[in-house]
Amino acid sequence: MVQEFEGLKDWEDRYKKVIQLGKTWGDLPDDKKTEEAKVKGCQSQVWLHAHLDDQGRIQFQGDSDALLVKGLVAVLLSVYSGSAPDEILKSSPDFLKKLGFEANLSPSRANGLFAMLKQIRHFAFAFQVQLSLRK
C-alpha cells in the first residue's frame, strides 16, 4: 500500500488515490457501526473493529461516513491488518509523514488520522496483554 503512494509524487494524485480507496473499500455492516466501535477524536464518524486470528495476528475492519476518511481507514488497515500486536506496537507511523498526510491534511483530518492510529495501537496493546496471559 505504501509503495503505491510513493509512486505518486504529487499530493493531488495521492489525494485522488485516497478517495479511490474510499470508494472501493468494503462497507462495515450496520450492526457493527456501534457507539463502542466509534473512534473518538474524528470529525467524521469512523468505526474500527479488531480480532485476533488463530496465528496471533490482528485482523481489522473499519468504515467511515466520509469518503476521504474511509480512504484513510483503508490505508491504515491495509498497513496494519495481519500484523502481530508486538509488530504494531514497535512500528513507527513515519510512513504517514513520508506520504505527505501530515502536511497536506487539514488539522481536523490529521487529528482524526492520529485518533485512528491511537485506536489501532490500543487494540494491539490489549491483544498483546491477552496473548501474554495465555502463556
C-alpha positions as CSV (number, residue, x, y, z in Angstrom):
1,M,0.0,0.0,0.0
2,V,2.7,2.5,1.0
3,Q,4.6,1.7,-2.2
4,E,1.6,2.6,-4.3
5,F,1.6,6.0,-2.8
6,E,5.3,6.5,-3.0
7,G,5.0,6.2,-6.8
8,L,2.7,9.3,-6.8
9,K,4.8,12.4,-6.4
10,D,2.1,15.0,-6.4
11,W,-0.2,15.4,-3.4
12,E,-3.2,15.9,-5.6
13,D,-2.6,12.4,-7.1
14,R,-2.2,10.9,-3.6
15,Y,-5.5,12.7,-2.5
16,K,-7.3,11.1,-5.5
17,K,-5.8,7.7,-4.6
18,V,-7.2,8.0,-1.1
19,I,-10.6,8.9,-2.5
20,Q,-10.5,6.0,-4.8
21,L,-9.6,3.7,-1.9
22,G,-12.6,5.0,0.0
23,K,-14.8,4.2,-3.0
24,T,-13.6,0.6,-3.3
25,W,-13.2,-0.2,0.5
26,G,-15.9,-2.5,1.7
27,D,-18.7,-1.3,3.9
28,L,-18.9,-2.3,7.5
29,P,-22.3,-3.9,8.3
30,D,-24.7,-1.6,10.1
31,D,-24.8,-3.8,13.2
32,K,-21.0,-3.1,13.6
33,K,-21.4,0.6,13.5
34,T,-21.9,1.0,17.2
35,E,-21.1,3.7,19.6
36,E,-18.5,1.5,21.2
37,A,-16.7,1.0,17.9
38,K,-16.7,4.7,17.1
39,V,-13.2,6.3,17.1
40,K,-13.2,9.4,19.4
41,G,-11.5,12.5,18.0
42,C,-12.6,12.1,14.4
43,Q,-14.6,14.9,12.8
44,S,-16.4,12.3,10.7
45,Q,-17.9,9.1,12.0
46,V,-15.3,6.3,12.0
47,W,-15.8,2.7,13.3
48,L,-13.0,0.2,13.9
49,H,-13.1,-3.4,14.9
50,A,-10.3,-5.9,15.5
51,H,-10.0,-9.5,16.3
52,L,-7.0,-11.8,16.9
53,D,-6.8,-14.7,14.4
54,D,-5.5,-18.2,15.0
55,Q,-2.0,-17.2,14.2
56,G,-1.9,-14.4,16.8
57,R,-2.3,-11.6,14.1
58,I,-4.8,-8.8,14.3
59,Q,-7.4,-8.5,11.6
60,F,-9.0,-5.1,11.4
61,Q,-12.3,-3.9,9.9
62,G,-13.3,-0.3,9.6
63,D,-15.5,2.2,7.9
64,S,-16.4,5.9,7.8
65,D,-19.3,8.0,6.6
66,A,-16.9,10.3,4.7
67,L,-15.2,9.1,1.5
68,L,-11.8,10.7,2.2
69,V,-11.7,9.4,5.7
70,K,-12.8,5.9,4.5
71,G,-9.8,6.0,2.2
72,L,-7.6,6.9,5.2
73,V,-9.1,4.0,7.1
74,A,-8.2,1.7,4.1
75,V,-4.6,2.9,4.1
76,L,-4.1,2.3,7.8
77,L,-5.9,-1.0,7.9
78,S,-4.0,-2.2,4.8
79,V,-0.8,-1.4,6.6
80,Y,-1.6,-2.9,10.0
81,S,-4.1,-5.7,9.4
82,G,-2.4,-9.1,9.5
83,S,0.3,-7.8,11.9
84,A,1.1,-9.3,15.3
85,P,0.4,-7.0,18.2
86,D,4.1,-6.5,19.1
87,E,4.8,-5.6,15.5
88,I,2.2,-2.8,15.6
89,L,3.5,-1.6,19.0
90,K,7.1,-1.5,17.8
91,S,6.3,0.2,14.4
92,S,6.6,3.8,13.8
93,P,3.9,5.7,11.8
94,D,6.6,7.6,9.9
95,F,5.1,6.4,6.7
96,L,2.3,8.9,7.2
97,K,4.7,11.8,7.1
98,K,6.6,10.3,4.2
99,L,3.4,10.1,2.2
100,G,2.6,13.7,3.0
101,F,-0.6,13.0,5.0
102,E,0.6,15.1,8.0
103,A,1.5,18.1,5.9
104,N,-1.4,18.1,3.5
105,L,-4.5,17.1,5.5
106,S,-6.5,19.7,7.3
107,P,-5.7,19.9,11.1
108,S,-9.1,18.2,11.9
109,R,-8.4,15.4,9.4
110,A,-4.9,14.9,10.7
111,N,-6.2,14.7,14.2
112,G,-8.7,12.1,13.1
113,L,-6.0,10.1,11.4
114,F,-3.9,10.1,14.6
115,A,-7.0,9.2,16.6
116,M,-7.5,6.1,14.3
117,L,-3.8,5.2,14.7
118,K,-4.1,5.6,18.5
119,Q,-7.1,3.2,18.5
120,I,-5.2,0.7,16.4
121,R,-2.3,0.8,18.9
122,H,-4.8,0.4,21.7
123,F,-6.2,-2.8,20.1
124,A,-2.6,-4.0,19.7
125,F,-1.8,-3.4,23.3
126,A,-4.9,-5.1,24.5
127,F,-4.2,-8.2,22.3
128,Q,-0.6,-8.2,23.5
129,V,-1.7,-8.4,27.1
130,Q,-4.2,-11.1,26.2
131,L,-1.5,-13.2,24.5
132,S,0.9,-12.8,27.4
133,L,-1.7,-14.0,29.8
134,R,-2.2,-17.2,27.8
135,K,1.4,-18.2,28.3
